Amino acid sequence: MTAVTCPICSHSVLERDINKHLDSGCSDHKLAESSNATHSRSYSKDESSSKLAPIFSQSQEPKLSFLPGPSLKASEGSAVSQSKKRKIDMSYPSQPSPSNMKHTKGLASAIKANAPLAERLRPQSLSEFVGQRHLTGPDSLLMNMLQSGKLGSIIFWGPPGCGKTTLSRLLAREANCTFKELSATSSGINDVRIVFEEAKASLALTGRKTVLFLDEIHRFNKAQQDIFLPFIEQGQIQMIGATTENPSFKLTGALISRCRVFVLERLTDEDVRGVISGAMDRICRPDDESPGTSSMDKLPESSQGSVDPASRELSSGEHTYPSYPQLTDRVITSIVSLSTGDARTALSLLELVLASKKDIKEDALLASLRRSVSSSYDRTGDSHYDMISALHKSVRGSQGSAAMYWLARMLTAGEDPMYIARRMVVCASEDIGLADNQALPLAVATLQACQQIGMPECRINLAHLVAYLSEAPKSTRAYEAYNRAEEAAKLDLTAPIPMAVRNAPTTLMKELGYSQGYRYNPSYAHPVYNEYLPLSFHGDKFLKDAGDTSDKVWDEDALLHWERECNGGRPWSGRPAKS
């Protein structure tokens, strides 16, 4: 049996076992040294010439060879190349040459060295995973599923950098499953179908399950998502999909019903500090270093240095790293703040710090870090709608400071001022309404100002409007009246219009009784009555009187909470007098 060289670990493996060897993470089916020698000897001159096809048979004429051995002289090589250009030994050596092995390892080291720090320092076990304790805790549902061997298909929903990819890889490793990874941004349905077919064959032949991690799964449209259904339903593959978007809106109901959705939260400041601390421990740990390379695979020389973990000590409550004096506690605090719960961002910033000069001034380093972080605000994502909702609710609650904060947060992140202005026009009628009839004209004027002026000046107009609406009295009488009327209208869209209030532009209509009995109100010095509603809604009152609180809820606990938080503990002036 022919032995081939694994492109990953450079060990010799029998050709029939190469796929199993790769699936095992290069840990199984490796040939022993004695076996290698046996296979090397098996390819002797006589045996190879008898077993190989004539095109691969070895001739007695001089030839170039890629096997280790004395090199040809220049004259000999020239003569051979001119007379025997096609007679180059094409037989595959059973044992890789030292130069080939060195070249392969060099390529692997180069790829690893050029990977971002976040990729190089990914946790290798669940014990190293930071954050998401509600998922990785010993009594969590996910861990119970893993221990029972019934992992199933999963959707991980969470913000960027919270650990979706890392957790998926660790779960596959703990479950001893073959791990495949695709991204919906660069892969198509044909790629997914190939993985599914391979997983189906692997399960049938070896009984080993396959975990497919599909990043950005929401990028697939609904028709593309349907390809997953039969394979997931029959248990031929365990899919872990990762998405930053709400699965309820981006994934089909059929796919969600076949998967378990787990929500990953944004990392806390303590979690991010733990990520940074763990990264520095691995960077500074001497036993992580392989011969010739540091644990960071050659950081820039300005930041290199060997560190004994014992030399890193606590001083005034601060972690100090003697080999990286630029990494002060203030810099770490800034990294935590700038990362906003994103571990990938935190490690990228850490890498920038470690690559900087040791004698760089702290203020200059902090300024560089702030400029290197771009806003993660997405005008089409959940944060877009969450922030406008927070602004609207702050105005409704008469919390001017909170409303001003969310306004500034959105504009600073690059939100379209027209979008905010349009929402405030709605708010002026929905929440202020009849309590202050000047709110709507001001909102419309602000909308026009944003159209004509634009940013950055129109931020002042928006601030004026938000402050006015926040402090204005509130009334939802008109808004609620329409909702009640709409509900009634939907009950019967064919309810007849009373004859007295129908239009009668022609003589025929008047003869039919249209507008008969209608009393023109301005003609009377006193109130008069007409039948305005269909008989089925006679007496119904959709627009409540001002001050009517008959349909409002009295929540004593909510009122006490407001009095403590917003009224300095004083009783609300609207409390009914005690009898």
N, C-alpha and C positions, 0 to 999 in steps of 0.2 A: 504494500500500500504506500502511495506517495506521501511524503511529509511536506508540508508547506509552512511558511513562516507567517505567524499572526501579525497583521499590520499594526496592531495596538501595542502588544507587549513584546513582540519580536521573539517569542518562544516558538519552538517547532511543535506542530500539531498534525496529526493524521488528516488527510484531506477530507475523509468522511466525517470527521469530528469537528471541523472548523466552525460550523454554525453553532453547535452546542457549546463549544469553547467561548465564542463571542457572547452567547446568551448568558453564560455563567459569570460574565464580567472578567474573563481571562483567568479564572481560578481553577477550572477543571480541564481534563483531557490533555494536559501538557505531557510531552514525551520526556521520560527520564534521560539522563546523560547516556546511560548504557544503551537505552533504546535508540537514542540519536546516533550513537556510534554504529549500532547494528544497521540502521537504515542508511547510514553513510556508506558502510561497506557493501551494502546490497547493490549499490550503484557502481559496481566495478566495471572495468572496461569490457570484459567478456560478456557479463550478464546484461549490461545495458545495451550492448550491440545486438544481442539476440532478442531482446524484448521490445526494443524501440522500432518504430517504423523506419524505413530506409532514409527518410528525409532527416531523421534525428540521429542516425548512426554516426559514430565517430570515425572519421577517416584518419589515415596515417599521415596526412599532410599537415604541415604546420598551420596553425590557426590561432586567431586571437581568442583569448579566454577571459571571462569575467571572474573566474575562480582565483583564490589567492595563489600566488606563485611568482616565480621570477618574471619580471617584465621583459618584453622583447626589446631588442635593440632598435634604434631608429631605422637603420638600414633594413633589418629583417621585417620590421613592421611595414615599411614602405613597400618592400617586395611582395609581402603577403597581400597587402591591400590592393596592389595592382594586378596580381595574378589570380588570387582567390578571394575576390571581394565578397562572395556569397557564402563562403565556408567559414562561418562564425558559429561557434558552439551555442546551440539554442537550448540545450538540456537544462532543466531547472534544478539547481543544487538542493540536495536534501537538507543541508545545514547552512544557515546564513553566514556569510563571511563577516568577520569582525568589523570591516569597514561599513558593510551594509547595516549591521546592527547599530553601529555608532551613528550612522546617518539617520536611521529611523528614530532612535532615541533623541537625537538632536532636534528632529522635526517636532516630536511630541513636546520636548522642553520649550521649543520656540513658541509653539501654539499656546502652551500653558502660561508662558511668561508674558505673552501679549494679551492675555485675557484680563478683563477688568478685575479689580480687587474683590468686588462683590462676588464674582464668579469663582475666583480662586479660594475664597474663604467660606464657601457654602458649608453649612453643617453636614457632618457625615453620619449623624445618628439623631434620633428623636430627642435624646438627652441634651444635645447641643442646641436644639431649636429654641429660639427665644420668642416669647409672646404667644398669643392665642391659647391661653391656658384652658379656656372653655372647650377647646378641641383636643388638646394634647394632654390634659390632666388624666390621672389614672382612672377616674370614674366617668370620664366623658363618653358620650355615645360613640364617637369616632374610634376611640381606643378599644371600646368593647367590641365594635364591629371588626376591628383589625385582629384582636385576639381570638375571636370566634372563627376567623377565616372567612367571614361573609362581608367582605368590604363593599362589594357591589359597585355600581356606577355613581359618581359624585359630581356635583357642580360646586366649585369654590367661587364664591362671590365676595370680592373685597377690593380695596383701593390698591394702586400700584405699590410694590415694595413691602407688602405685608406678609409674604411667605408662601404664596400659592404654589409656585413652581417647586420650591424647596420641599415643602410638605408633601407634595405629590411624589417626588422622587424618593423621599424617605419612606413613605407608605409602601411603595412598590418594593423597595429593598427589604423592609420588614416582613412583607407578605411573601417574599421569595418568588416574585413574579418577573417575567420578562418585561422590561420597561421600554416603551417607544414614546417618542416625543415629536409632536408636530405643532406648527403654528398656523392658525387660519389666515394670517396675514401673508404667508408665503406658500402655503400648500393648498391644493385643490382636492376635489372629491376623489379623483383618481388615486392620489397619494393615500388618502384615508382608506379607500377600498382595498388597496394592496396590503396595508397593515391589517385590516380586518381579515382578509383571506389568509395571511400568514398566521395570524392568531388562531384562526379556526383550525388550520392544519397542525399547528404546534400543540393545541389542546388535544386533538385527536391522536397524535402520534406519541407525545410525551406526557400528556396530562398536565402540563404546566400552563398556568394562566398567563395572559398578557394584559398589562395595564397600559392603556394609551392615554398620555397626557396631551390634551388639545388646548393650547393657549389661545386666548382671544376667541373663544368659541362663538361669541356673539357676532363675529364678522361673517359667519356663514348665514346665508338667507334661509328662509323657512323650508324651501324645497331641498336645499342641500342638507339641512339638519335631519330630514326624513331618512337619509341613508343610514343613520346610526340605529334606528329603531329596531329592526329585526335582529341585529347582532347583539344589542344590549338586552333585548327581551329574552333571547334564547341563552344568555349567559356565556356567549362565545368570547366576549371581551369585556373587560372592566374599564370603562372610560372615566377619566377625571378631566372635566372641563373647567377652565379658569376664565373668569370674566370680571371686568370692572364695571359692567353695566347691569342694571336690574334685570335678572332673568325673567321676571314676569312680563317685561316688555320686549326683550330681545330673543328669548327662546320660545319654541313652540310648546303648547300645553302638553302634547304627546311626549315630548322629550323630557320635560320637567317631571311628568308623572312617573317616568321610569328611572329617575335619578333622585338622590337625596341632596338637597341644597344646604350647604353649610356656609354661614356668613363669617368672614374673617374681618376683624376690626382693625382700624388703623393702630399702629403700634404706639404705646404710651411713651412719654419721655424716659421713664425708667427702662422700658424695653430697649429703646434706641441706645441708651447708655450701656446697657448690657451687651448689645451687639458690638459697640465700639470697644468695650473692655475685652470681650472675647476675641475680637480681631487682633487687638494689640498683644494679648497673651500668646496667640498663635504666631504672630510676627516675631515676637521677641523670644520665643521658646527655642533653645538650641537644639533640642531633640527633634524638632520638625525639619531641621535642615538636612538636606541630602548633600552628598559630596559635591562640592563645586558650586552649589547654589544655596542661597538663603531661603528661609521659609516664604519670602515674598517673591522668590524668583527674580532676584536682581532689581531692587529698587534703584533709582538714580543714585550715583555715588555720593551726592551731597547729603543723602539721607541714610547711608548705610552705617551699620554699626552693630556689633554683637552685644546683646544685653542678657545678663543673668537675671532671671525673674526675682531673685532675692535682692538684687540691687534696686528694684522698683519698690519704693516704700511710700507710706502715707506721710504726708507733711502738711499739717494744718488742714487735714481733711481732703487733700487734693492728691490725685494719682499723678505721679511723676514718672517720666520715661527718659532716663539720662541720655540715651542715644538719639532721642527726638525732642530736644528742648523746645522746639517750636510748638509742640502739642501741649499747650497749657490747659489748665482747667477752664479758663475763659473761652479758649478755642473749642474745647469739647462741648461746652454749653452752647456755643454758637452753632456748632454742627447739629446738635440735637434740635435746636430751635428751627434751623433752616430746613432740616429734613422733613419736618411736619409728619412724623410717623412713618416715613418711607426708609426702610433699611438700606435699599439700594442707593438712594441719594446720600444717606449718611456715610456709607462706605466709599462712595465716589469722592465725597468731600474729604474724608479721612485720607484717601490716596493723594489728593492734591496737597494736603498739609504735609504728609510724609515726603512728598517729592520736592517740597520747597526747601530753600536754603535754611540751614540751622540758625543763622543769625538774623533772619528776617524779623522786622519789627512786628509786634503783635497786632497793632492797629492796621498796618498795611495788609497783613495776612487776612484779618477779619474782613476788611473791605473787599479783598479779592474773592473771598468765599461768597460774600453776599452778591457780588456781580455774576458769579458763576451759576447761580441758581435762578432758573426761570420759573415763572408762575405755572402752576399745574391746573389753572382754571380752565374748564372745558365748557364752551357755550352750549354744547349739545348734551352734556352729561348730567348726572343727577345733581351735582353741586350747583349747576346753573339754576335749576328749579328749586333746590333747597334754599338757596340764598334769597331769591326773589320772594319765596314764601316767608322766610324769616323777616324780610323787610316789611312785607304787607302785614303780617301779624303784629309786628312791633308798632306800626302806625295804628292799627286797630286797637291795640292795647294802650294807646296814648303814651308809649315809651319812646320819647323823642331821642334820647341818647342811643338806645339800641338801634332805632331806625337809622340814625345818622351813621352808626358804625357799619351796618350792612350796606348802606348806600356807598360809603367810601370803599368798603371791601370789594364790592362788585366793580366799581369804576376803576379802582387801582389795578384790578386783575384784568381789565380790558373789556368789560361788558359794554354792549351797545347802549348808549344813553337813551336812545329811542325806545328800546324795549322797556326800560325802567319807567320812562315817562308815560308810555301807554298803560302800563300796569297801574300807575298812580291815578290816571284818568278814571279807570274802573273803580279804584279804591274810593275816589272822591264821591261817587254816587252810591257805591255799595255800603260803605261804612260811615261816611259823614252824612250824606244824603240830605234829608229835610232839616237836619239840625243846623246846617250852615249852607245856605244856597250859594255862597260865594266860592265854595271849595271847587266846584266843577269848572267855572270860568277860569279860575287860577290854574287848574290842572291843564286845561286845554291851551292856555297861554304858555305854560311851561313846555308843552309838547311842541308848539310852534317855535319857541325859543331854541329848543334843542335842534330842530330842523334847520333853522337859519344860522345859528351860531356854531354849534358843534363843540366838541371837546378841544381844549380842556375848560373853556370858559363856561360852558353850559352846566358844569358841575355845580356852579353857584346857583343857577336857576332851580336845579333839582333839589339842592339843599334847602332853598327857600320853600319849595313846595312840600317837601317831606316834613320840615319843621311845622309848617302851617297845618297840615293834615293831622299830624300827631297831637297838636294842642287843641284842635277844633273839637267841639262837642260831637258826639256820635249818635247816629240814628240809622237803623236798618229797616224802618217802617216800609219804605218804598220797595226795597229789595225783597223783603219777606212777603209783602203783599203780592208782588208778581209771582213769586214761587207758589203761593197758595192758589192764585188765579190760574196759573199754568196747570197745576195738578187737577183743578176742577175742569178745565177745558179738555184735558186728555180723557176724562171720563166719558164725555159724549161730544164729539165734534160735529154732530148734526142737530144739536139742540136748537129749536126754532127761535128766531129773533122776535121779540114782542112787536106787534103791529104798530103800536104808538111811536116807536123809535125807528121805524124803517124809513128809508128815503122814498119820497114820492115826487119824482121830477116830471111825471107825465099824468095826463088826465085819467088814463086807464088805471094807473096805479092808485090814484086817489079813489076811483070808483071801487077798486078792490079792497079798500080799507087801509091802505098804507098810510101811516102817519096820522090816522084818525084818532082823535082824543088826546093828541100830544099837547101839552101845555108849555109854551115858550117862557122859560123862567124869567128872563129880563122884563117881560111884559107885566109882571106882577109885583105888587108892593109887599108881598109876603111870600113865604115859602110855599111851593106847590109840589105835588107828588106825581111822578110818572113811573110806569113799570119799565125798569131799565134792564133787568136780568131775565134770562129764561125762567119759566115757571119752576123748573127743577131746582133752581138755585135761589128761589125767592127767599129773601131775608138773610142770605149769607153775607158775611162781612169779611172781605179780603184785606182791605186797608184799615188797620187798627187805628184808634184815636191816639193822639199824642199823649204819652204818659201811661198808656194802657200796658200793664205788666202781667196781665192775666195768664199769658202763655210763657212767662219767663220762669226760670228755675232759681230757687233760693237754696244756696249751698253754704251753710254756716262755716264749715271747715275752710272752704275756699275764701270766704270773706275774712276770717281770722288770719289766714296766711297773707292776704293782701294788706291787712292792717299792720301786721308785723313787718313786712318787707318794704311796703311803699308809703305807709302813713305814720311811721314812727311809733307804732304801737297804739295810736289813738283810735278811738271808735270812728267808724264811717259816719259822716253827717246824715246819710240817708237811712240809718237804722231806725226802725219804728220805735216810737217812745214806749217805754215800759209802763204798763198800767199799774 
